[in-house]
Amino acid sequence: MNAIAAIEGSGDHRILVLHGWALDSSVWLTARARTDQSRFTYAYLDFPGYGVNRPEAPADGIDGMAAVALDAADQLGWSTFSVLGHSMGGTTALRVATLAPERVTSVVALTPVSPAGTRLDEATYCSFAGAWADPGAAIRGALAPYIDETDLKNLVDRNRSTMDQATWESYLKNWTSPDFLDRIGTYEGPATLIVGESDPFVTAEYLRDTLAALKNGYLKTVKGKAGHYPMVENAPETVALAEQSLY
């Protein structure tokens, strides 16, 4: 399996980029136009079951996803690198850092779900699983209430073309059930958590325990109407904050 969907830039600072639940690496397309490609080299990963790896069976849990990311770094020949992840991928970025702290120079986790898991009651869990029928309504209703109509349509269209329902349901289980909060302090490098000011789901309060558990953790906010997809909703500010946080 070749998990890398795209490589951009020629900089010495190497960044492994991980996507979230509802979309493959194409969720970063708007932000990619804003990156500093002279300073950084970005490698965009598709998890098994998504995008270029759609034929593959989904990874087993956050640990399985972190193993895919580390294998991709090995294939690239990267002995050291930073990790940038969104939502489910943000938590995976933190897990990569705890599994290989000597290799990860910094972590940027954009609207990350909790490494302690997100305990949903049965009705809420079923509503997330059932959102496959209408992901646009779920994104606007629960994650990004102010997202532009065109951006929302693009997310939904790409959702349908880059994954299937079995992948949707499998990764829902992955991102709601990690359990490594007590180990993220083993990573002593810089780890920056970035939230969208209008994200009703991943808030500063939701991330309080994650931030407290990090040895060298920081919290930054994309201001205004940016919700759970700030790299889509406000790409200039999001990319600027992320690149300022990469070491």
C-alpha positions as CSV (number, residue, x, y, z in Angstrom):
1,M,0.0,0.0,0.0
2,N,1.2,3.5,-0.9
3,A,-0.6,5.7,1.6
4,I,0.8,9.0,0.2
5,A,-1.7,10.8,-2.1
6,A,0.5,13.9,-2.9
7,I,3.8,15.4,-2.1
8,E,4.4,19.2,-2.4
9,G,7.2,21.5,-1.6
10,S,11.0,21.3,-1.5
11,G,11.8,22.6,2.0
12,D,14.0,20.9,4.5
13,H,11.2,20.7,7.1
14,R,9.1,17.6,6.3
15,I,5.5,17.5,7.3
16,L,3.3,14.3,7.3
17,V,-0.3,15.5,6.9
18,L,-3.3,13.4,8.2
19,H,-6.9,13.9,7.3
20,G,-10.1,13.5,9.4
21,W,-13.2,11.3,9.3
22,A,-15.5,12.6,6.6
23,L,-13.0,13.1,3.8
24,D,-9.6,11.9,2.4
25,S,-6.6,14.2,2.0
26,S,-8.5,16.4,-0.5
27,V,-9.9,18.1,2.6
28,W,-6.6,20.1,2.5
29,L,-6.9,21.3,-1.1
30,T,-7.9,24.9,-0.1
31,A,-5.1,25.1,2.4
32,R,-2.5,23.6,0.1
33,A,-2.6,26.8,-2.1
34,R,-1.4,28.8,1.0
35,T,1.5,26.7,2.2
36,D,5.2,27.8,2.1
37,Q,6.6,25.2,-0.3
38,S,10.1,26.7,-0.1
39,R,10.4,26.1,3.6
40,F,8.4,22.9,3.9
41,T,7.8,19.6,2.2
42,Y,4.3,18.3,2.7
43,A,3.3,14.7,2.3
44,Y,-0.5,14.1,2.3
45,L,-1.6,10.7,3.5
46,D,-4.9,8.8,2.7
47,F,-5.8,6.3,5.4
48,P,-6.8,2.8,4.2
49,G,-10.3,2.9,2.8
50,Y,-10.0,6.5,1.6
51,G,-8.9,8.1,-1.6
52,V,-6.0,6.4,-3.3
53,N,-6.3,3.6,-0.7
54,R,-10.1,3.1,-1.1
55,P,-9.7,-0.6,-2.0
56,E,-7.8,-1.2,1.3
57,A,-9.5,-2.4,4.5
58,P,-9.9,0.3,7.1
59,A,-7.1,0.6,9.7
60,D,-7.9,-0.9,13.1
61,G,-8.2,1.9,15.7
62,I,-6.1,5.0,16.2
63,D,-3.0,2.7,16.8
64,G,-3.6,1.1,13.4
65,M,-3.8,4.5,11.8
66,A,-0.6,5.7,13.6
67,A,1.1,2.6,12.3
68,V,0.1,3.5,8.7
69,A,1.4,7.0,9.2
70,L,4.8,5.7,10.5
71,D,5.0,3.2,7.7
72,A,4.4,6.0,5.2
73,A,7.2,8.1,6.8
74,D,9.5,5.0,6.5
75,Q,8.6,4.6,2.8
76,L,9.5,8.3,2.3
77,G,12.8,7.8,4.0
78,W,12.0,10.3,6.7
79,S,13.9,9.6,9.9
80,T,12.5,12.8,11.5
81,F,9.4,14.9,10.6
82,S,6.5,16.9,12.0
83,V,2.9,15.8,11.9
84,L,-0.1,17.9,11.0
85,G,-3.5,16.3,11.5
86,H,-7.2,17.3,11.3
87,S,-9.9,16.0,13.7
88,M,-9.5,12.2,13.7
89,G,-6.1,12.8,12.1
90,G,-5.2,15.3,14.8
91,T,-5.5,12.7,17.5
92,T,-3.6,10.2,15.3
93,A,-0.8,12.8,15.0
94,L,-0.6,12.9,18.8
95,R,-0.5,9.1,18.8
96,V,2.3,9.0,16.2
97,A,4.3,11.3,18.5
98,T,3.9,9.0,21.5
99,L,4.8,5.9,19.6
100,A,7.9,7.5,18.0
101,P,8.9,10.6,20.1
102,E,12.4,10.5,18.8
103,R,11.3,11.0,15.2
104,V,8.6,13.7,15.6
105,T,9.9,17.2,15.8
106,S,6.5,18.9,16.4
107,V,2.8,18.2,16.2
108,V,0.0,20.4,15.0
109,A,-3.5,19.0,15.8
110,L,-6.3,20.9,14.1
111,T,-9.6,20.5,15.8
112,P,-8.5,17.1,17.2
113,V,-10.8,14.6,18.8
114,S,-9.8,13.6,22.3
115,P,-7.1,11.0,22.9
116,A,-9.2,9.8,25.8
117,G,-12.0,8.9,23.4
118,T,-15.3,10.7,22.8
119,R,-18.0,8.9,24.8
120,L,-21.2,9.1,22.9
121,D,-24.5,7.7,24.2
122,E,-26.2,5.2,21.9
123,A,-28.5,7.7,20.3
124,T,-25.8,10.2,19.5
125,Y,-23.5,7.4,18.2
126,C,-26.3,6.2,15.9
127,S,-26.9,9.7,14.7
128,F,-23.2,10.1,13.7
129,A,-23.3,6.7,11.9
130,G,-26.6,7.6,10.2
131,A,-25.2,10.9,9.0
132,W,-23.7,9.0,6.0
133,A,-27.2,9.4,4.5
134,D,-26.8,13.2,4.5
135,P,-23.3,14.3,5.5
136,G,-23.9,17.9,4.5
137,A,-26.6,18.3,7.1
138,A,-24.3,16.7,9.7
139,I,-21.4,19.0,8.9
140,R,-23.5,22.1,9.0
141,G,-25.6,21.1,12.0
142,A,-22.9,19.7,14.3
143,L,-19.5,20.9,13.1
144,A,-19.4,23.9,10.9
145,P,-22.6,26.1,11.2
146,Y,-21.2,28.9,9.1
147,I,-19.5,27.0,6.3
148,D,-19.9,28.5,2.8
149,E,-22.5,26.7,0.6
150,T,-19.9,26.0,-2.1
151,D,-17.4,24.7,0.3
152,L,-20.0,22.5,1.9
153,K,-21.1,21.1,-1.5
154,N,-17.4,20.4,-2.4
155,L,-16.9,18.5,0.9
156,V,-20.0,16.4,0.4
157,D,-19.2,15.6,-3.3
158,R,-15.7,14.6,-2.4
159,N,-17.0,12.5,0.5
160,R,-19.0,10.4,-1.8
161,S,-16.2,10.0,-4.3
162,T,-13.4,9.1,-1.9
163,M,-15.0,6.6,0.6
164,D,-17.9,4.3,1.2
165,Q,-20.3,3.7,4.1
166,A,-18.3,0.8,5.5
167,T,-15.3,3.1,5.8
168,W,-17.5,5.8,7.4
169,E,-18.7,3.5,10.0
170,S,-15.4,1.8,10.7
171,Y,-13.5,5.1,11.3
172,L,-16.4,6.4,13.5
173,K,-15.5,3.6,15.9
174,N,-11.8,4.5,15.6
175,W,-12.1,8.2,16.5
176,T,-14.6,7.7,19.3
177,S,-12.6,5.1,21.1
178,P,-8.9,6.0,21.5
179,D,-7.5,5.6,25.0
180,F,-4.0,7.0,25.3
181,L,-4.5,10.3,27.2
182,D,-2.3,9.0,30.0
183,R,0.6,8.5,27.6
184,I,0.7,11.7,25.6
185,G,3.0,13.2,28.2
186,T,5.7,10.9,27.0
187,Y,6.0,13.2,24.0
188,E,8.0,16.2,25.1
189,G,8.2,18.1,21.8
190,P,6.0,21.0,20.9
191,A,2.3,20.1,20.3
192,T,-0.1,22.8,19.2
193,L,-3.8,22.3,19.3
194,I,-5.8,24.6,17.0
195,V,-9.6,25.1,17.3
196,G,-12.1,27.0,15.2
197,E,-13.8,29.7,17.2
198,S,-17.2,28.6,15.9
199,D,-16.7,24.9,16.2
200,P,-19.5,23.6,18.4
201,F,-17.9,20.2,18.8
202,V,-14.1,20.5,19.5
203,T,-13.8,23.5,21.8
204,A,-11.1,24.7,24.2
205,E,-13.1,23.2,27.1
206,Y,-13.3,19.8,25.2
207,L,-9.5,19.9,24.8
208,R,-8.7,21.0,28.4
209,D,-7.5,17.6,29.6
210,T,-5.6,17.0,26.4
211,L,-3.7,20.3,26.7
212,A,-3.1,19.7,30.4
213,A,-1.5,16.2,29.7
214,L,0.9,17.5,27.1
215,K,4.4,18.4,28.4
216,N,4.9,21.2,25.8
217,G,1.3,22.0,24.7
218,Y,-0.2,25.1,23.2
219,L,-3.7,26.2,22.2
220,K,-4.4,28.5,19.3
221,T,-7.8,29.7,17.8
222,V,-8.8,30.5,14.3
223,K,-11.0,33.5,14.9
224,G,-14.5,34.3,13.5
225,K,-16.8,31.9,11.8
226,A,-14.3,29.1,11.4
227,G,-15.8,25.8,12.7
228,H,-14.5,22.3,12.5
229,Y,-13.0,22.7,9.1
230,P,-10.9,25.9,9.5
231,M,-8.5,24.9,6.8
232,V,-11.5,25.2,4.4
233,E,-13.4,28.0,6.1
234,N,-10.4,30.3,6.8
235,A,-7.4,28.8,5.0
236,P,-5.1,31.9,5.2
237,E,-5.2,32.2,9.0
238,T,-5.2,28.4,9.6
239,V,-2.1,27.8,7.5
240,A,-0.4,30.8,9.1
241,L,-1.1,29.5,12.6
242,A,-0.1,25.9,11.6
243,E,3.2,26.9,10.0
244,Q,4.1,29.2,12.9
245,S,3.7,26.1,15.1
246,L,6.0,23.7,13.1
247,Y,9.5,23.2,14.5
